[in-house]
């Protein structure tokens, strides 16, 4: 196996690992393109053909497969299933540990400490205040007054 094939494989693995840290279901298609380019390199294709294979497989898989996956990837709220993971955090109660405003803050949810921001970016919540998690964005909880009805 040539050096180019190994480099494509390394790129495919790196992209697959990067996909594990996102929720976009996008980067994995570029990993598939890199794997296809690695196969082309192993079969003796020149660099230009490898790049074309990478671009074609990546582009076609994003255009053809991703919409199908996204159409079938529905939240637990949509399917009536019990939410888990990040989805289960939405609607939970939390206690403000460090004043929460539009730029920073910290809350405790079920014994875990989370970075938090005000949901609307205008309100602020002092330490000790009880809040409700409205949305999770990455590793940050967007919170609001705990006066919303239980879901």
C-alpha positions as YAML, in Angstrom:
chain: A
units: angstrom
residues:
- id: 1
  name: UNK
  ca: [0.00, 0.00, 0.00]
- id: 2
  name: UNK
  ca: [1.37, 3.40, -0.99]
- id: 3
  name: UNK
  ca: [1.92, 6.47, 1.11]
- id: 4
  name: UNK
  ca: [-1.04, 8.22, -0.51]
- id: 5
  name: UNK
  ca: [-3.41, 5.40, 0.46]
- id: 6
  name: UNK
  ca: [-2.20, 5.54, 4.06]
- id: 7
  name: UNK
  ca: [-2.69, 9.32, 4.17]
- id: 8
  name: UNK
  ca: [-6.25, 8.95, 2.84]
- id: 9
  name: UNK
  ca: [-6.96, 6.27, 5.47]
- id: 10
  name: UNK
  ca: [-5.61, 8.53, 8.22]
- id: 11
  name: UNK
  ca: [-7.81, 11.35, 6.92]
- id: 12
  name: UNK
  ca: [-10.85, 9.04, 6.86]
- id: 13
  name: UNK
  ca: [-10.24, 7.95, 10.45]
- id: 14
  name: UNK
  ca: [-9.71, 11.55, 11.62]
- id: 15
  name: UNK
  ca: [-12.93, 12.65, 9.95]
- id: 16
  name: UNK
  ca: [-14.87, 9.72, 11.44]
- id: 17
  name: UNK
  ca: [-13.58, 10.65, 14.89]
- id: 18
  name: UNK
  ca: [-14.52, 14.30, 14.29]
- id: 19
  name: UNK
  ca: [-18.07, 13.20, 13.41]
- id: 20
  name: UNK
  ca: [-18.33, 11.51, 16.80]
- id: 21
  name: UNK
  ca: [-17.97, 14.94, 18.43]
- id: 22
  name: UNK
  ca: [-20.69, 16.60, 16.37]
- id: 23
  name: UNK
  ca: [-24.37, 16.00, 15.82]
- id: 24
  name: UNK
  ca: [-24.39, 17.13, 12.20]
- id: 25
  name: UNK
  ca: [-24.22, 13.78, 10.39]
- id: 26
  name: UNK
  ca: [-22.12, 15.47, 7.73]
- id: 27
  name: UNK
  ca: [-18.43, 14.89, 8.34]
- id: 28
  name: UNK
  ca: [-18.87, 11.12, 8.09]
- id: 29
  name: UNK
  ca: [-19.61, 11.45, 4.37]
- id: 30
  name: UNK
  ca: [-16.23, 13.11, 3.84]
- id: 31
  name: UNK
  ca: [-14.70, 10.19, 5.74]
- id: 32
  name: UNK
  ca: [-16.39, 7.87, 3.23]
- id: 33
  name: UNK
  ca: [-14.94, 9.97, 0.41]
- id: 34
  name: UNK
  ca: [-11.47, 9.70, 1.93]
- id: 35
  name: UNK
  ca: [-11.87, 5.92, 2.26]
- id: 36
  name: UNK
  ca: [-12.88, 5.70, -1.41]
- id: 37
  name: UNK
  ca: [-9.86, 7.81, -2.36]
- id: 38
  name: UNK
  ca: [-7.67, 5.45, -0.30]
- id: 39
  name: UNK
  ca: [-9.04, 2.53, -2.30]
- id: 40
  name: UNK
  ca: [-8.33, 4.40, -5.54]
- id: 41
  name: UNK
  ca: [-4.77, 5.10, -4.34]
- id: 42
  name: UNK
  ca: [-4.27, 1.45, -3.39]
- id: 43
  name: UNK
  ca: [-5.40, 0.46, -6.91]
- id: 44
  name: UNK
  ca: [-2.74, 2.76, -8.38]
- id: 45
  name: UNK
  ca: [-4.76, 5.84, -9.36]
- id: 46
  name: UNK
  ca: [-2.84, 9.09, -9.70]
- id: 47
  name: UNK
  ca: [-3.37, 11.94, -7.20]
- id: 48
  name: UNK
  ca: [-5.77, 13.88, -9.45]
- id: 49
  name: UNK
  ca: [-8.04, 10.84, -9.83]
- id: 50
  name: UNK
  ca: [-7.88, 10.24, -6.05]
- id: 51
  name: UNK
  ca: [-9.03, 13.81, -5.39]
- id: 52
  name: UNK
  ca: [-11.84, 13.43, -7.95]
- id: 53
  name: UNK
  ca: [-12.97, 10.17, -6.29]
- id: 54
  name: UNK
  ca: [-12.89, 11.89, -2.87]
- id: 55
  name: UNK
  ca: [-14.96, 14.83, -4.14]
- id: 56
  name: UNK
  ca: [-17.47, 12.68, -6.01]
- id: 57
  name: UNK
  ca: [-18.08, 10.17, -3.22]
- id: 58
  name: UNK
  ca: [-18.27, 12.91, -0.58]
- id: 59
  name: UNK
  ca: [-20.57, 15.13, -2.61]
- id: 60
  name: UNK
  ca: [-22.87, 12.37, -3.82]
- id: 61
  name: UNK
  ca: [-23.21, 10.82, -0.38]
- id: 62
  name: UNK
  ca: [-24.02, 14.20, 1.19]
- id: 63
  name: UNK
  ca: [-26.56, 14.91, -1.54]
- id: 64
  name: UNK
  ca: [-28.15, 11.45, -1.66]
- id: 65
  name: UNK
  ca: [-27.79, 9.79, 1.74]
- id: 66
  name: UNK
  ca: [-27.82, 12.64, 4.28]
- id: 67
  name: UNK
  ca: [-31.36, 13.83, 3.43]
- id: 68
  name: UNK
  ca: [-32.69, 10.30, 3.93]
- id: 69
  name: UNK
  ca: [-30.97, 9.97, 7.30]
- id: 70
  name: UNK
  ca: [-32.12, 13.39, 8.45]
- id: 71
  name: UNK
  ca: [-35.70, 12.62, 7.40]
- id: 72
  name: UNK
  ca: [-35.71, 9.49, 9.55]
- id: 73
  name: UNK
  ca: [-33.79, 10.95, 12.51]
- id: 74
  name: UNK
  ca: [-36.63, 12.22, 14.65]
- id: 75
  name: UNK
  ca: [-36.47, 13.32, 18.24]
- id: 76
  name: UNK
  ca: [-38.05, 11.31, 21.05]
- id: 77
  name: UNK
  ca: [-40.68, 14.05, 21.41]
- id: 78
  name: UNK
  ca: [-41.74, 13.44, 17.81]
- id: 79
  name: UNK
  ca: [-41.79, 9.64, 18.13]
- id: 80
  name: UNK
  ca: [-43.30, 9.43, 21.62]
- id: 81
  name: UNK
  ca: [-40.27, 7.51, 22.92]
- id: 82
  name: UNK
  ca: [-38.60, 8.26, 26.23]
- id: 83
  name: UNK
  ca: [-35.91, 10.89, 25.67]
- id: 84
  name: UNK
  ca: [-32.35, 10.09, 26.73]
- id: 85
  name: UNK
  ca: [-28.97, 11.81, 26.72]
- id: 86
  name: UNK
  ca: [-28.95, 15.50, 25.85]
- id: 87
  name: UNK
  ca: [-32.61, 15.35, 24.80]
- id: 88
  name: UNK
  ca: [-33.58, 14.24, 28.31]
- id: 89
  name: UNK
  ca: [-31.87, 17.31, 29.82]
- id: 90
  name: UNK
  ca: [-34.33, 19.69, 28.19]
- id: 91
  name: UNK
  ca: [-37.09, 20.51, 30.64]
- id: 92
  name: UNK
  ca: [-35.02, 19.55, 33.69]
- id: 93
  name: UNK
  ca: [-34.75, 21.80, 36.74]
- id: 94
  name: UNK
  ca: [-31.42, 23.26, 37.79]
- id: 95
  name: UNK
  ca: [-29.95, 25.42, 40.50]
- id: 96
  name: UNK
  ca: [-27.75, 28.38, 39.61]
- id: 97
  name: UNK
  ca: [-24.25, 28.03, 41.10]
- id: 98
  name: UNK
  ca: [-22.66, 31.04, 39.41]
- id: 99
  name: UNK
  ca: [-24.78, 33.97, 38.19]
- id: 100
  name: UNK
  ca: [-26.21, 33.20, 34.74]
- id: 101
  name: UNK
  ca: [-26.58, 35.86, 32.07]
- id: 102
  name: UNK
  ca: [-26.14, 36.13, 28.31]
- id: 103
  name: UNK
  ca: [-22.39, 35.50, 28.44]
- id: 104
  name: UNK
  ca: [-21.64, 33.08, 31.26]
- id: 105
  name: UNK
  ca: [-22.93, 31.15, 34.22]
- id: 106
  name: UNK
  ca: [-23.01, 27.74, 35.83]
- id: 107
  name: UNK
  ca: [-25.85, 25.51, 37.06]
- id: 108
  name: UNK
  ca: [-26.24, 22.13, 38.72]
- id: 109
  name: UNK
  ca: [-28.62, 19.63, 37.08]
- id: 110
  name: UNK
  ca: [-29.08, 16.27, 38.87]
- id: 111
  name: UNK
  ca: [-25.69, 16.61, 40.53]
- id: 112
  name: UNK
  ca: [-23.86, 17.54, 37.30]
- id: 113
  name: UNK
  ca: [-22.36, 20.98, 36.75]
- id: 114
  name: UNK
  ca: [-23.17, 22.61, 33.40]
- id: 115
  name: UNK
  ca: [-22.16, 25.85, 31.75]
- id: 116
  name: UNK
  ca: [-25.30, 27.93, 31.30]
- id: 117
  name: UNK
  ca: [-26.57, 31.00, 29.49]
- id: 118
  name: UNK
  ca: [-29.87, 32.85, 29.63]
- id: 119
  name: UNK
  ca: [-32.24, 31.53, 26.95]
- id: 120
  name: UNK
  ca: [-33.16, 34.97, 25.63]
- id: 121
  name: UNK
  ca: [-29.80, 36.59, 26.33]
- id: 122
  name: UNK
  ca: [-31.46, 39.39, 28.31]
- id: 123
  name: UNK
  ca: [-32.44, 37.84, 31.63]
- id: 124
  name: UNK
  ca: [-30.01, 37.06, 34.42]
- id: 125
  name: UNK
  ca: [-30.39, 34.59, 37.27]
- id: 126
  name: UNK
  ca: [-28.53, 34.96, 40.57]
- id: 127
  name: UNK
  ca: [-26.81, 32.11, 42.41]
- id: 128
  name: UNK
  ca: [-29.32, 29.96, 44.26]
- id: 129
  name: UNK
  ca: [-32.11, 30.70, 41.77]
- id: 130
  name: UNK
  ca: [-34.03, 27.70, 40.39]
- id: 131
  name: UNK
  ca: [-34.13, 27.55, 36.58]
- id: 132
  name: UNK
  ca: [-35.48, 25.26, 33.87]
- id: 133
  name: UNK
  ca: [-33.35, 23.97, 30.97]
- id: 134
  name: UNK
  ca: [-35.02, 25.08, 27.75]
- id: 135
  name: UNK
  ca: [-32.39, 23.88, 25.26]
- id: 136
  name: UNK
  ca: [-28.93, 22.33, 25.19]
- id: 137
  name: UNK
  ca: [-26.46, 23.83, 22.73]
- id: 138
  name: UNK
  ca: [-23.23, 21.87, 22.70]
- id: 139
  name: UNK
  ca: [-22.10, 21.73, 26.33]
- id: 140
  name: UNK
  ca: [-24.14, 24.77, 27.40]
- id: 141
  name: UNK
  ca: [-27.61, 24.74, 28.93]
- id: 142
  name: UNK
  ca: [-29.89, 27.59, 27.86]
- id: 143
  name: UNK
  ca: [-32.08, 28.32, 30.86]
- id: 144
  name: UNK
  ca: [-35.17, 30.28, 31.82]
- id: 145
  name: UNK
  ca: [-37.28, 30.92, 34.89]
- id: 146
  name: UNK
  ca: [-38.59, 27.72, 36.46]
- id: 147
  name: UNK
  ca: [-42.17, 28.79, 35.94]
- id: 148
  name: UNK
  ca: [-42.80, 26.68, 32.83]
- id: 149
  name: UNK
  ca: [-45.25, 23.79, 33.24]
- id: 150
  name: UNK
  ca: [-43.78, 20.29, 33.53]
- id: 151
  name: UNK
  ca: [-43.63, 18.41, 30.22]
...
